[in-house]
Amino acid sequence: MSDEPPRLSAEAVALLLEVLDLEEPFLNGAVAEMSPGPVGMLRACGLLVPHGHETVSASLADHDDAPVTLIRSEKAGGLAYFSPSGGLIAVPAARLTRYRIEIASTIAALASDLAVPSTRPPRPLIEGLLWEIGDARLGKRPARVQTWFARRMWHAAVRAQVAAALQARPYPRDVIILCTSRAARLRGVTLPGTILVPIRDVLAAEDCLAVSGEILDARMRGVAVAAVPGPLDLSPDGKRLRIHGGEPILFRSDAHIAAMRKLVDAFYAGKRVPICELTDHGTLHRHFGAAKWKLLKPYLSSVKGAWGFDL
């Protein structure tokens, strides 16, 4: 394992963990354009790498949420689509690039303070979901602690697979499973023979992708960690939304509240919502109105006609 975790920002660490908790740990170029700083840091550290290209794009000229089919055009110098209002519209290659999280580098960074033997690289136990990090040294404990890394432990189907992996590879003591999911999503979630720990709760610092051995040891000893709001904090009545702790965005109409609840729930479930389930107006711009949309647009994007927050 690397001795030094990569230098990142709090925003870059948060973005990495959010992407890891998606069904597929990929990020498209359109989303990357909205967070150039964090994405640049993740790419520079080798934590985010190119992985193919999108074959469709949202319109860049018609303010339409529907995806458009791309064609290769010599005139446009690459991929493009035809717009009724603007003619042939070239789509920048960077917007179509897909990125994936580089899991091996991510686990190495997370475990850099856990004194895991470097001769044993992380071993995948469930393809794309669960890895064995190794025996970690925590605090002054006389014995090392078997530590795993898992994505999406809030999902029942994933937990069933992890339970099967535990049966196939039993340990005499509880296994620590470092989870990409937020504490709120793991509330009430248990798995016999394990201690589920949200990675965000035990990082050495919010701008450092390294789990602190001391903090993790304290967590195992039962020292409570104060809960913090997620990047989306929607009030119980659905009328106030804070994004990254910023000024509240207010909603009054039942239609706005219903749509926002679906979008926030989908964000924490790692999903997106088809436009037809959000509004009859055809676009979120028309649904929320110009003033509200100006506040929401930087954080929302459409992928093949399904909308979601990208933070």
C-alpha positions in Angstrom: 0.0 0.0 0.0 1.1 3.6 -0.6 2.6 5.4 2.3 1.0 8.8 1.3 -2.6 9.3 0.4 -3.2 11.6 -2.6 -3.7 15.3 -1.9 -7.3 16.2 -2.7 -10.0 18.7 -1.8 -13.0 18.0 0.4 -15.1 18.3 -2.8 -13.0 15.8 -4.6 -13.2 13.2 -1.8 -17.0 13.7 -1.5 -17.4 13.3 -5.3 -15.4 10.1 -5.3 -17.4 8.5 -2.6 -20.7 9.6 -4.2 -19.7 8.0 -7.5 -18.6 4.8 -5.7 -22.0 4.4 -4.2 -23.7 4.5 -7.6 -24.9 1.3 -9.2 -22.0 1.6 -11.7 -19.1 3.7 -10.5 -18.9 5.8 -13.6 -19.0 9.6 -14.3 -19.9 11.1 -17.7 -18.2 14.1 -19.3 -21.2 16.3 -18.9 -21.2 15.9 -15.1 -17.4 16.2 -15.1 -17.8 19.7 -16.7 -19.8 20.8 -13.7 -17.0 19.9 -11.2 -13.8 20.6 -13.2 -11.6 21.2 -10.1 -12.5 18.0 -8.2 -12.5 15.9 -11.3 -9.1 17.3 -12.3 -7.7 16.3 -8.9 -9.1 12.8 -9.1 -7.7 12.3 -12.5 -4.3 13.7 -11.6 -4.1 11.3 -8.7 -5.1 8.3 -10.9 -8.3 7.8 -9.0 -10.5 8.6 -12.0 -9.6 7.2 -15.4 -11.2 7.4 -18.9 -13.5 4.5 -19.7 -15.2 4.7 -23.1 -17.6 7.3 -24.5 -21.3 8.1 -24.5 -23.2 7.5 -27.7 -26.0 10.1 -26.9 -26.0 13.6 -25.6 -28.5 16.2 -24.3 -29.2 19.0 -26.8 -26.8 21.9 -26.5 -29.0 24.3 -28.5 -32.7 23.5 -28.0 -33.0 23.5 -24.2 -34.6 20.1 -24.5 -34.2 17.4 -21.8 -34.5 14.6 -24.3 -31.4 12.8 -25.5 -30.2 13.2 -29.1 -28.6 10.6 -31.3 -25.1 11.4 -32.4 -23.6 11.0 -35.9 -20.0 11.2 -37.0 -19.6 14.4 -39.2 -16.5 15.5 -41.1 -18.0 19.0 -41.2 -18.3 19.2 -37.5 -14.9 17.6 -36.9 -16.2 14.7 -34.8 -19.6 13.7 -33.3 -22.6 15.9 -33.9 -26.4 16.0 -34.1 -29.0 17.9 -36.0 -30.9 20.6 -34.3 -34.1 22.0 -35.8 -33.1 25.5 -34.6 -29.4 25.4 -35.0 -28.6 22.9 -37.7 -25.6 20.7 -37.3 -24.3 21.0 -33.7 -20.8 19.6 -32.8 -20.5 17.9 -29.4 -17.1 18.4 -27.7 -15.3 15.1 -27.2 -14.7 15.8 -23.5 -18.4 16.0 -22.9 -18.8 12.4 -24.2 -15.9 10.8 -22.3 -16.9 8.4 -19.5 -14.7 8.0 -16.5 -14.5 5.1 -14.0 -13.1 5.0 -10.5 -9.8 3.2 -10.3 -10.6 0.8 -7.4 -7.0 -0.4 -6.7 -5.7 3.1 -6.3 -8.7 4.1 -4.2 -8.3 1.2 -1.8 -4.6 1.9 -1.5 -5.3 5.5 -0.5 -8.0 4.5 2.0 -5.7 2.0 3.7 -2.5 4.1 3.7 -2.8 4.7 7.5 -3.8 1.2 8.4 -0.4 -0.5 8.2 -1.8 -3.3 5.9 1.0 -5.6 4.7 2.1 -4.2 1.3 2.9 -7.7 0.0 -0.8 -8.6 -0.2 -2.7 -6.4 -2.6 -6.5 -6.0 -2.2 -8.3 -9.2 -3.3 -11.8 -9.0 -4.9 -14.3 -11.1 -3.1 -17.4 -10.0 -5.1 -16.7 -8.6 -8.5 -17.2 -4.8 -8.4 -18.6 -4.7 -4.9 -16.4 -6.2 -2.2 -12.6 -6.4 -1.7 -10.5 -7.9 1.1 -8.0 -5.1 2.2 -6.2 -7.3 4.8 -5.2 -7.2 8.4 -5.1 -3.6 9.7 -3.2 -2.3 12.7 -5.6 -0.1 14.7 -4.4 1.9 17.7 -2.7 -0.1 20.3 -4.7 -3.3 19.8 -2.5 -6.4 20.2 -4.0 -8.2 17.2 -4.6 -7.0 13.7 -8.2 -6.7 12.5 -9.4 -8.2 9.2 -10.7 -5.3 7.0 -12.8 -5.3 3.9 -14.0 -2.5 1.5 -17.6 -2.6 0.1 -19.8 -0.5 -2.1 -23.6 -0.1 -1.7 -24.0 -2.0 1.6 -27.4 -0.4 2.1 -28.7 -2.5 -0.8 -30.3 -5.8 0.4 -29.1 -7.8 -2.6 -25.5 -6.6 -2.0 -25.7 -7.6 1.7 -26.9 -11.1 0.7 -23.8 -11.5 -1.5 -21.5 -10.2 1.3 -23.1 -12.6 3.8 -22.4 -15.5 1.4 -18.8 -14.3 1.1 -18.5 -14.3 4.9 -19.8 -17.9 5.1 -17.3 -18.9 2.5 -14.4 -17.2 4.3 -15.2 -17.1 8.0 -13.1 -15.3 10.6 -12.9 -15.9 14.4 -13.6 -12.2 15.1 -15.8 -9.5 13.5 -14.6 -8.2 10.1 -14.6 -4.4 9.6 -16.3 -3.4 6.4 -15.4 0.1 5.2 -18.5 1.3 3.3 -18.8 3.9 0.6 -22.4 4.7 1.7 -23.4 7.6 4.0 -24.2 6.8 7.6 -27.9 7.8 7.0 -28.2 5.1 4.4 -26.7 2.5 6.7 -28.9 3.4 9.7 -30.4 0.2 11.0 -28.4 -2.0 8.6 -26.5 -4.9 10.2 -24.7 -8.0 9.1 -23.7 -10.7 11.5 -20.0 -11.1 11.9 -19.2 -7.6 10.7 -18.8 -4.0 11.8 -20.1 -1.7 9.1 -18.3 1.6 9.1 -19.1 4.5 6.7 -15.8 5.7 5.3 -16.8 9.4 5.7 -17.0 8.9 9.5 -13.4 7.7 9.8 -11.3 9.7 7.4 -8.3 11.4 8.8 -9.6 14.7 7.3 -12.4 15.7 5.0 -9.9 16.6 2.3 -7.8 13.4 2.7 -8.7 10.0 1.2 -7.2 8.0 4.1 -9.0 6.2 6.9 -7.5 7.1 10.3 -6.4 4.0 12.2 -7.0 6.0 15.5 -10.5 7.1 14.6 -11.4 3.7 13.3 -10.1 2.2 16.6 -12.2 4.7 18.6 -15.2 3.8 16.4 -14.8 0.1 17.3 -14.6 1.0 21.0 -18.0 2.6 20.7 -17.0 6.2 20.7 -20.0 8.0 19.0 -19.6 10.1 15.9 -21.8 13.0 15.4 -24.1 12.8 12.4 -23.7 15.4 9.7 -26.2 16.4 7.0 -25.6 15.0 3.5 -24.9 17.1 0.5 -28.7 17.4 0.0 -30.6 18.4 3.1 -34.4 18.5 2.4 -36.6 19.5 5.3 -39.3 17.0 6.4 -42.0 19.0 4.8 -40.1 19.2 1.5 -40.2 23.0 1.4 -36.5 23.8 2.0 -33.5 22.3 0.2 -29.9 23.0 1.1 -27.2 21.9 -1.2 -23.8 21.5 0.4 -25.1 23.5 3.4 -25.8 26.6 1.2 -28.7 29.0 1.3 -32.1 27.2 1.3 -34.0 26.9 -1.9 -37.7 27.2 -1.1 -40.6 25.3 -2.6 -44.3 26.1 -2.1 -46.3 24.2 -4.6 -47.2 20.5 -4.1 -45.9 19.7 -7.6 -42.5 21.2 -6.8 -42.3 19.5 -3.4 -43.2 16.1 -4.9 -40.7 16.3 -7.7 -37.9 17.4 -5.3 -38.6 14.6 -2.9 -38.3 12.1 -5.8 -35.0 13.7 -6.9 -33.5 13.7 -3.4 -34.6 10.1 -2.6 -33.2 9.0 -6.0 -29.8 10.7 -5.2 -29.4 8.8 -2.0 -30.5 5.6 -3.7 -27.9 6.1 -6.4 -30.6 6.3 -9.1 -32.1 8.8 -11.6 -35.8 9.7 -12.3 -37.4 9.7 -15.7 -38.7 13.1 -16.7 -42.2 11.7 -17.0 -42.2 10.8 -13.3 -41.3 14.3 -12.3 -43.5 16.5 -14.5 -46.1 16.7 -17.3 -44.4 19.9 -18.6 -41.7 17.9 -20.5 -38.8 19.8 -18.9 -37.7 20.7 -15.4 -37.1 24.3 -16.6 -40.8 24.7 -17.3 -41.8 22.7 -14.2 -39.8 24.7 -11.7 -39.9 28.1 -13.5 -37.0 30.3 -14.5 -36.1 31.6 -11.0 -36.0 28.2 -9.3 -34.3 26.5 -12.3 -31.5 29.0 -12.2 -30.7 27.8 -8.7 -31.1 24.1 -9.4 -29.6 23.8 -12.9 -25.9 23.7 -11.8 -26.6 20.6 -9.7 -29.0 18.6 -11.9 -28.3 16.8 -15.2 -30.1 14.4 -17.5 -28.7 11.0 -18.6 -30.8 9.4 -21.4 -33.9 11.3 -20.3 -33.5 10.5 -16.5 -32.7 13.3 -14.1 -30.6 13.3 -11.0 -28.4 15.4 -8.8 -24.7 15.3 -9.6 -22.7 16.6 -6.6 
